[in-house]
Amino acid sequence: MESMFELMQKGGLAMYPLLFLSILSWAIIVERLINMRSFGYSSKHFKDLKLLLAGKDIDGAVKLLSTDNSHMGRVLKDMLEGYGKGRITKEDLLRTIDLELSLLVPKLEKNLPLLSTVASVAPLIGLFGTITGLIKVFSAFATANPEQAMALLSKGISEALVAAATGLAVAIPALVAYWLFRIWGNSILNRLEEEVFEVIRVIS
């Protein structure tokens, strides 16, 4: 099994930006996994909340939500407090919900454009490494010494293949992670939207 250093040497100069892009993409993937799993978006007391609101117990619902540390739990608490005291109407609730959901989008899609960029750029850098490797292959034919020509030919082909494979190896996980996080974020938004509009339906 070849060491990373030997692989970097075989792939030529294109390997260094590819190594940087690989570290960047995996750092983003780990960050997104940690934050999206640990950050509480949906209220854990949604079923109990619906029962309280169905019984017109807005004060009880506010007390229940005061123990909820989720993002939407805090939003619903503030809205229900205002609604219970007559400060806001049902139309205000709908506007607030739309605003809060739109503000969640940048949080759910944080750093995803970087992942998309890595997925787009890495194959191009790999292609650049492939071209430089092929240049070495053709230059080998201009070498007078047959032994040197074979050595340059072997090195050029190796560099071309290693660079191309590494570019794909960096791009594929970044692209897959990008779409998985997009789907995950959209599912969170859809679930929150269903829950909060169900709350509004119950209190109306």
N, C-alpha and C positions, 0 to 999 in steps of 0.2 A: 504494500500500500504506500503510495507516494505521499510525502509530507506536503503540507501547505506551501512551504517555501519552494520546494521543487516544482510544484504545480504553478506557482506564480512565475517562476523563471521560464517555464515552458510556454506559458500563455502570452508572454511579452508585456509591453507597457499597458495594454488594455486591461490587464488584470487588476491594476491598482485602483482605478475608478470603480471597477466592478466590485472589488472588495469593500470599498467605501459604501457603495449603494446597497450591498448585501447587509452590512452592519446596520445601516440606516433603516432598511425595510424591516428587519427583524426587531429592531428597537421599537419601531412604531407598532408592529404586530403585538409585541408583549405589552406595550403601554395600553393599547386598545383593549386587549383581553382583560387586563387588570382593572381598568377604569370602568368598562362597560359591565363587568360582573359585580364590582363592588359598589358602584354608584346606584343608589336606590331611586328608580324612576317611578314605579307603580306603587300605589298604596297597598299595604299588606292587610288593611282592615276594610277592604272594599265591600265584602259581603255584609259585614256588620253595619257598615255605613249605610248601605242601601236599606237595611231593615229599619234603622233609626229614622232615616229620611222618609220612608214609606209611612211611618207612624207620626210624621210631622214633628219629630223631636230634633229640631235643628241645634238646640243647645247641647244635647247629648252627642250629636254628630261632631260638633266643634270640640267638645271635650275628648272624644275619641281620637280625633285628628291631631290634637295637641300632643299626643304621645307618638305620633307618626313622624319619622325622620325622612321619609321619602320626599322627593321633589314635588310630585303631584299631591301628596298629602298636605304639604305646607301651602300649596296654591289653593287647594280646595278649602282648607281651614280659613284662610283669609277671605275667600269668596263667600263662604257660608256665614261667616261673622257679619260681613257687610250686608248680605241678603237678609239675614235674620233681623238686623236692626233697621232694615228698610233703606239703607244707604244706596244700594245698587239694585237694578231690575234684572229680570231674566235676560233681556237683550244685552245688558252689561256683562252678565255671566258668559254669554256666548262669545262676545268680543274678547273678553279676558282669556278665555280658553284658547281661542284662535291665536292670540298673541303669545301665550305661554308655550303652545306647541311649536310655533314658528321659532321661538327663542331656543328651543331644545335641539333644533336641527343642527346648528353649528357645533354643539357639544357632542352630538352623536356622530358627526362626520369629521371630528377633529383629526387632522393629519392624514385623512384619507386622500386628499389631492397629492400629497407627497408619495403615497404608495402607488397611485396611478402614474405619477411621473417616473418612478423607478421602473415600473412595468413597461413603460414606453421607451425609456432611454437605454436600459440595460441591453436589449437585443441590438440596438444601434451601435453601442460600444463594442459588443461582441462581433458585430459585422465589421467594424473598423479593425479589430484585431485579426479577423479573418483575412481582410484585404492586405494588411501589412504582412501577414504570414505568406500569402500568395505572392506578394512582391519578392519576398526572399526566395520563394520557389523559382520564379522566373529568372531572378538574378543568378541562381545557381547554374543555369544553362549557359550563362555568359562567362563562367569561370573556366579557365583553361585546364586546370588540374582536375581530373575525373574524381579523385578522392574528396577534394574540397567540394566539388559539385554535389556529390551524393550526401555529404554531411549537411550542406546548406539546404538541399532538397528535403531531407528528413526533418530538419529543424523547422523549416518553413511550413511544411504540412502539419507538423505537431502543433505549432503556434496557432495556425488557422483553426484547427479542430478544437483545441482547448479553449480558445477565446470564444468561439461560437457556442460551445457547450456551456461555458460558464455564464455567458450572457443570458442564455435561456434558463439556466438554473437559478439565476437571480430574479429574472422577470416572472417566471411562472408562479412561485409562491406569493410574490407581491400582488400579482393580478388576482389570484384566487382569494387571497386575504381581503383585497379591496372589495370584491363583490360579496364575500361572506359578511363583512362588516356592514356593507350597504344594506343587505337583506336583513341582518340583525337589527340595525337601526330603524329601518322601515317597520319591522314587526313591532318594535317597542312603541313607536309613534302610533301605529294603528291600534294597538291594545290600549294605550292611554286615551286615545280619542274615543274609543268605544266606551271606556269606563266613565270618563267625565261627562259625556253626553247622556249616558245612562243615569248618572246622578242628577243632571239637569231635568231629564224626563221625569224622574221620580218626584222631585220637589215641585214640579209644575202642576 
